[in-house]
Amino acid sequence: MPFCANCGRDLSPAAIACPNCGHPGPGAGNVAVVAPSGKRTEGFAIASLVCGIVGFFGVPIVGSILAIVFASTARKRIAQDANLGGADMARAGMIIGWIGLILGIIIIVLVIVLAFAVSSWNF
């Protein structure tokens, strides 16, 4: 009696597919087996990482805030749908976004303090 080459279950000679795992059986003939596709990456996770990088190196406050918002949205969608991937990408975008936001705020505060310090100097 034939058996499934994938899971080892006994099959009838006319079986087209294994009832246990779905692997083609001896009655299937020449059938192409297509592997299931992997998870698709959530678009907001990609946008979060891109905005985080832009916020860190380019437009600090705006890019960083967008990165944080997009990462939150991506993580929520990934948690709801098992077919979505990109959780690590969303996490990286969130971290880079927060770092960029904090550095942007520190730079703005330092510029304001320096402007007040310079304006109070008597030449």
N, C-alpha and C positions, 0 to 999 in steps of 0.2 A: 504494500500500500504506500502511495507517495506521501510525502510530508512537506510542510512549508519550509523553504530554505531560510526564511527570515526568523520565524518563532518556533519551528519544530513541531507544530501541531499536525496530526494526521489529516490528510485530505482525500477526498474521493478523486478518482482519475479524471472525472469530467469537471472538477471544480475550476471555475474561472479565476476566483480569488479566494484567499484564505479568509474564513469568517472571523478569525481572531484578530489578525493584524491588517488585512486588506492587500497583502502582497500577492502578485499574480500567481495563479496556480497552474497545474499542468494542462488544463483545458483552455488556457488563455491564448496559447500560441505565442506569436512574437508581439508582445505588448510592451510599449515603452513605459518605464516607471518614472514618474516625475516627482522629484523631492518637493516637499512642501516649502513654500517660500518663508523666509524669516520675517521677523517683525519689521514693520515700517517705522521709520523714525518720525516722531512728532515734529511738525513744522515749527511750532512755538519753541521747541527745545533748540532747534537750529538758530532761530531768530534770537533767542536769548543769548546764546554763545556769541553770535556775531555782534549784537548790541553791546554785550559786555566788553568785548575787545575794542569796539569803537569807543565806548565810554571810558575805557581805561587809557587808551592812547590818543583819542581825538576829542570828542565832545563829552566832557566828564559827567555832568549832572544828567543831561537828557538821555544819553546812551545807557548810563547805569540804571536809571529809573526804568527805562524800557526793558532792560535785561532782567531786572527783578520781577517786573509784572509778567513778562513772557515766560520766565522760568516757573512762576507760580501757576500760571495757566497750563503750561506743559505738564507739570507734575500732577496736577489735578486730573487732566485728561488721561495721562498714562496710568494713573491709579484706577480709573474707571474702565479702561479698555485694555484687555490682555494682549491684543494684537499690536499695540503701540510700544515702541522702544524709544530710547533717548533719555532715560532718567539721569544717567551720568552726565550727559551733555547739558541738560537743564540744571543740574546741580553745579556744574562748572560755570555756567552763565550766571547763576545766582551768586556764587562766591565772587566771581570777577566783578559783577555788578555792584555788590556791597562794598568791595574794596575800592572800586572806582568812585562810588558815591562818597564814601568816607574821605578819601584823598581829595576829591573835588571840594567838599565842604571845608576841609582843613586849609586848602589853598585859598579859598575865598575869604575865610576868616583871617588868615595871615596877610592877605593883600589889604583888607580893611584896616587891620591893626597897623600895618606899615604906613598906610595912607594917613591915618590919624597922627601917627608918630612924626611923619615928615611934615605934615601941615602945622604942627605945633612948634617946629624948630624956628628959632629966630636967627636970621642970617645977618 
